[in-house]
Amino acid sequence: MALLEQDHAFELAEAIVRASIADETEVSIECVEDRFVRFGHEGPTQSADRERYTLGVRVRFHGEGGCREARSTAGSLDPESAAAALSRAQLLAKITTAHPDSQPLGGPVPVEGTSPSRPTQDHSFKEKAEWIESALVASEREALLASGLARTTVMSRSLFNSVGRQVHGATSRAEFALTCADQGAAAESEGGSASSSSIACFVDQVEVDRVIEDAVSAAVASRSPQPIDPGALNVFLEPAAVSALLSMMTEAGVGARSFAEGASFMTGRLGEQLFPENVSLVDDPQHPALRGWRFDGEGSARGRTELVKAGQLVGPVTDERWARKLDLPNTGHGVAQPSATGPSAQSLVMEAGSSSNQDLLDAVGDGLLVRQLHYVNVVDPQTLALTGMTRGGTFRVRDGKVAEPVKNLRFTQSLVESLRGVMAIGERSERCGSLMGGEVVAPALALQGFRFTSRADA
């Protein structure tokens, strides 16, 4: 199955719109081609070459009490499934509560088209096996157990409605992730464990050799970690750790709903110089490391949106509803409607600085180097107080030099306070994922007084 071209997608959508009896109709189509191999130290453990269609039909009926609307989805684009999805949406809309403040669907909007990467789409299992073989050989050389993932994905999305909105685009994603450990799961507490990954828009940008060298060398270096007392310590956070923190602010911190409800650190503070001037955050689907969607779940155009500029709070991301309620521009961060979920940053980028790794270590002086943070969750959305634990190799920093490995620690720390205590920002950004959130482009950071609350030996 190939991804749907724009003309084909619009043809399918238009047929559904023509068949609808609703006053307004919207059709969305998503197509995914996903090819992956999971592996362990003995070789591949799971592989799949998956194809998936998702069809969404949203209808609206106008009346004296307002607009009644509903959305239905199907996992196929065949005529029977499309007709059934339309019928369900129309039935459900007629029995929903009318909303008197509903606005008409959006009409035509200029959106830049995007295309998938053909080499990424065609990347074979043989080529993925070569990545995996290199990782297994390097791990075995150091008596490490290896596991990980090799994956390539391409997607297309289209949105078409009855008042003239027609948008279409495609994206690509490639990933190689490797975990090396002395004793499998026990290595996380006993030492000798580290992970690394590379996520890119195009398969030829995946840094396989760097991932292997990084994971293997960090696992070897983290053997025999020593216990350390918790407390407020200066830290060098590598990009993966920074990403785990920043991913927690995509909705709770910078979304218009949390902003309006007083649950955001931005509430009542727009224009305030909250962070140092070297701290800037944007949501940018056009960033070279992301090349994301140029439109949102409502078909509204997305572009670069400044959130924090030179330490000053600029504003939240919005969708059609919250932009209207707050009298702000629609930044194009909505989800498919109807939905109670508010807008969220989907392409979060922290601007890189000018500091080398040694500069960051010098700024820390005495403290910790943290490669990753794990199980990060929000404790207080207004201050973005977060909790979680270190993992994948944590090391003492003494006099600006990386020293012995230490055992994992749990932390409870306000992200707002952390960003206020930025001492230096790395010169290189990376696209990183996190267990509890999405993907963020982030540099390494040197932070002052990061609060560790307890040991996490188990």
N, C-alpha and C positions, 0 to 999 in steps of 0.2 A: 504494500500500500504506500503510495506517495502522499506527501502532504498536499492538502487542497490548495490549488492556485486560487487567486482572488476571484477570477471570473466564475469558476466552478462553485466556489463557496457562496458567492452572491446569487447565483442562479438557484441554488438549492434554497437559500433563505427567502428569496423573493417568492418562490412557489408557496412556501408556508404562509407568508404575509398575505398573499392573494387569497388563500383559502380561509383566512381568519375572519370571523364575524365580529371581532372586537373593534372598539373605536381606535385603539392604538395597539400595535403589535411589534415586538422586538425579537429577533432571532440571533443567537450567538452560537458559534461553532468552534470547537477546539479539537485539534488533531495532534496526537503525540506518537512519535516513534522512539522507542527506548530500548537500548541494547546494553546489557551489562553482564559482568562476571564477578561473582564473589569468590574469594579464595581463602584457604587456610594454609597452614605450613606444609600440608601434604599435597596441595594443589587446589584446583577449582572445586568449589562445593555447590555452587548454584549458578545457572546462567539462564538468560531469557532474551528473546527478541520479540518485544511486545508492541502492539499497535492499538491505539485507543481513540475512539471518537466520543465527544460529548456534545450533545445538542441541547441548547436551552431555549425555551419559548416563553416569553413574557407577554401577557395580554392585559389590557386595561379597558374597563367599561365606564363611561361617564354617566352621571345621574345627578339628581337634585341634592343628594347628600355628599357628593364628591366623587372621587374616583375609586373604583374597586379593581384591584389587580392581583395577579398571582403569576408564579413562574413554575414551569415543569421541565424536567430534564429527561434525556434518553441517552443510551449508550450506543446508538446506531443512527446512521443517516438514511436508512432505507425508508421508502415512502410510508410503510405501515407504522414504523416507529415514530416518524415525524408527525403523522396524522394523530397518533395516540397522544403524543406529547402536547400537541395543540389542543386536542379535546380535553385533556386533563386540566390544562391551564385555564381554559375557558370555563369549565365546570367549577373549579376552585375559586376563580375570581368572582363569580356570581354570588358565592355564599360568604365572601369575606366582608369585613367591616369597611365602609366607605371612608376615605380620607379627604376631608374638605380642603386641605392645604396642598394637595398634590399638584405638581406642575406638569405641563405637557412634556412628552419625550423630546429630547434634543434633536435638532435637525442637522443638516450637513455641517461638517467640521473638517478643516484641513488637517490631515495626519500623514506624516512621512511614512511611506511603506518600508518594510524591512524584509530581508531574505535570510533563509537558513544557509549554513555552511555545508556545501556539498561534500567536502572531504570528511567532515564530522558525521554527516548522515551516512556515508559509505564506510566508515571505519569498521573493520572486520573483527571477528573473534580471533583470527590468527594474529592480528596486530595487538589486540588486548593480551593475548597469551604471551607475546614477547615481553610486554611490560611486566607481567606477573612472573615470568621466568627470571628476569633480571632481579626482581625483588626477592624471590625465594633464594637465589644463589647468594646474594649479598647478605641476607639474614642468616643463612646456614653457616656462612663463613665465620660469623661471630657467635655461633651457637644460640641464635635467637629464633623463636617461633614467630612466623609471619602470618598476617591476615589482612584482608583489605578488599578494595573494590576498584574495578575498572569500568567506566560507564560513559556512554555517549547518548545524548538526547537531542532531538529536534522537535519543535512545536510550531503550529500555526494557529492563529486565532482570527476570527472574523465576527463583526457585529453589523447587523443590517436591520433597520426599522422602517416603519410605515410612513415616516415623515422625512425620509431622505438621508438619514445618517448611514454611511457605508464606510467602514474602516476594516483594514486587514493588515496583518503583519506576521512575521515568523522570527524565531530565535533558535540559537544553538547553545549547547552546553556540553562540556567534556570534563571528566574528573578522574583522577587517580588518587586513591587514599591507601595508606599503608600503616599498620600498627606492628611494632616489633616488641616481643616480650620474652623474658627469660622463662617464666613459669605460667604462661597463659594468664588467666584472670587474676591469679594471686600476685602477679608481678606489680599490679597497681599499688599494692600496699607494701610489698617486699622489695620493690625496686627493679630496675632493669626493664622498664617499659617506656615506650614513646610512640607517638603517632605523628604523621605528617600528611599533607594533602596538597593537591594543586587543582584548582577549578578555573576553567577558562571558557571563553566564548567559542574558540576554535580548537580542534583537537591538536593541531600542530603547536599550540601555545602551552600545552600541558607539560609541566617540568618534571618528567618522570625521574630523570637521574637525580635532580635536586631532592625530590621526595624520598627516594631510597637512601641517599647519603644522609639526609637530615634525620630520618627515623632511626636508621641503624646507629649512627654516631651518638644520637641523644639517648638511645636505649642503653648503649654501652656505658656512656658517661653517668647515667642515673643509677647504676648498680650500687648496692649497699648504701642507701640513703640514711642519713642520721636524723633523729628526732629534733625538732626545733620548737621553742616556745612561741605561742601566738602573741600578737601585739600589733601595734601600728608600725608598719615597715615601709620604707621606700621600695618601689618595685619597678622592674623592667618587664613590661607586658609585651610579649610577642604578638604579631597581628591576629593570630587565632584567638588569643585571650581577649584582646580588645574587641574583636568581632562578637564574642559571646556576650560581652557587656552591652555593646551598642545595639545589638539586635533586640534587646529588651525595651528600647525606647521607640521602636517603629510605630506602635499604636498608642501605648500608654503615655509616652512622652511627647510625641510630636503630632499626634492625630487630633483633628478638630473636635471630635466628640469629647475626648478627655479634656481638651482645652476648655470647651464650653461648660463642662460639668465640674470644673475646678479640680480635676484630678491630674493635671499636667504641671510640670515644673515651669511651663511657659505662662500659665494662667496669671494675668495681671502684671506681667513683667516684660511684655514686648517692648523692644527698644533698649532694655537694660543691658549693661555690660556685665554679664554674669560670669564669663570665663576669660582667661587670658587672650590676648589678641592673636595668638598663633593657633587658636581653636576655631575651626570652621567646619560646619556640617551641611551637606546638601543632599537632596534626593535627585539623582541624575541618571535616567535610563540611557542616556547617550554616552556615559562614561565608557572608555575603551575596554575596561575590564568587565563590563556588564552587558552593554548593547541590548537593553531590555525592551519591554513593550512601550510603544509610543502612544498608547491609549489605554484607558482603564476599563473596568467592568461595565461602565455606562457608555463606553465609546467616546469619552471626552479625551481631548488631546493631553498628553503628558510631556513635560519638558523639564529642564533643570529648575529646581525649586530650592531657594536658599532657606535654611532653617536657622542656622547660627552663622553669622558673618563676622569674622575677626573678633569672636567672643561675644558679640551682641545678638540678642534674641530677635529674629526677624518675624517668624510666624509659623503656624502649623500647616500641615497638608490638609486639603479639603476635597470633598466631592460635591456633586450638584446640590444636595440637600443642605449640607453644613455651610457651604459657601453662601447660599441664600440666607440661611438663618443668621450667620455672623457678618453678613455684608462684606465678604472677602472674595477674592478671585477664586475660581474653581481651578485647582492645581492638577486635577485629573488623577485622583487617588482613590476612587470609589471601587466598590466590589459590585458584582452582579446584583441587581435589585429585583424584587424587594428584599431588603435585608436589614436587620437591626444592627449589623456590624458597621462601625464608622470607618472613615478613611484611615489609611496607614501608609507610612513610607515604605516603598517597595524596592527602591534602588539606593539605599543609604550609603553615603560616602563620607568618610572623614578625610579631609584634605591632608596630604602628606606635608611634612616639614622639611628641615634641612639637616637633621642630625644623623650621623652615622651610628652604627651599633656601639662603637666605642664611646661616642659622645653620650649616648644614652646610659651606658654603664658608668661613665664618669659622673653624670648627673645623679644617678642612684647612690654612688659612693659605697655605702654599706646597706645591704638589703637583700632582695630576692630577685632572681630571674624566673619568670613564670611563663611556661610555654603555652599552656592551655588552662581554661577554666571550664568546669563541668557542672551539669545540673543547676544552671543559673536560673533563678526565679525572682520575681518582683515581690518585695515585702511591703513597700509603700510607694504607690505610683507617683505621688506628688513630689517626693524627693528622689524618686527612682532608687530607693534603698533596695539593694540586691543581695542575695545570698547564694552561695555555691561553694565549690571546692576546687583546689588546684589538681592538675593531673598531667600525665604524659611527660614528666620530667620537670622538677623544680630545683633550683640551685641557689646556694648562697652567693652573694656578690660581696667581695671584700676589697676595699680600696679600688673600686672600679674594675675588678677582674672577676671572672666567673670562677667560683671555687667548688666546694664539695656539694653533692646532691643532698637534698633534705626530703623528709617525708611530707606527705600532703597535709594541707591545712584547709580548714573551712573559713569562709569570710562572710562578713555582713558589712556592706559598704555602700554609701550613697554614690551613684554615678555622677550626680550633679557635683558633689564635693570632690570626687576624683578628678573630674574635668577642670574644676577650679584649681586643683593642685598639680596641673600638668607642668612638669619641669622641662621636658624636651619631647619633640615629635620626630619619629623616624622619617627618613628621606624616601623610603620605598613602601608603597601600599600593596596589599594583597587582597584578593577576593577569597574570603573565608566563610565557612558555614559553622553552625553551632547546633548542638543537640536539641535545644529547646526553642530555637528561632530560625530565621531565614539566613540569607547570605548578606554580608556587609563587606564593603571595600574599606580597609583600615590599615594604618601604619602601626608600627610599634610605638609604645609610649613609655616615658619615665614619669611615674606618679609619686607624689609625696604622701606618706602616712596612710597607706592602704591598710585597712583594719582587718586583721585575721583574728578570729574569735576562739578557735579551738583546733586541736589536732584532728586529723582524719586518717588515722592509721589503718582502720579497717576498710 
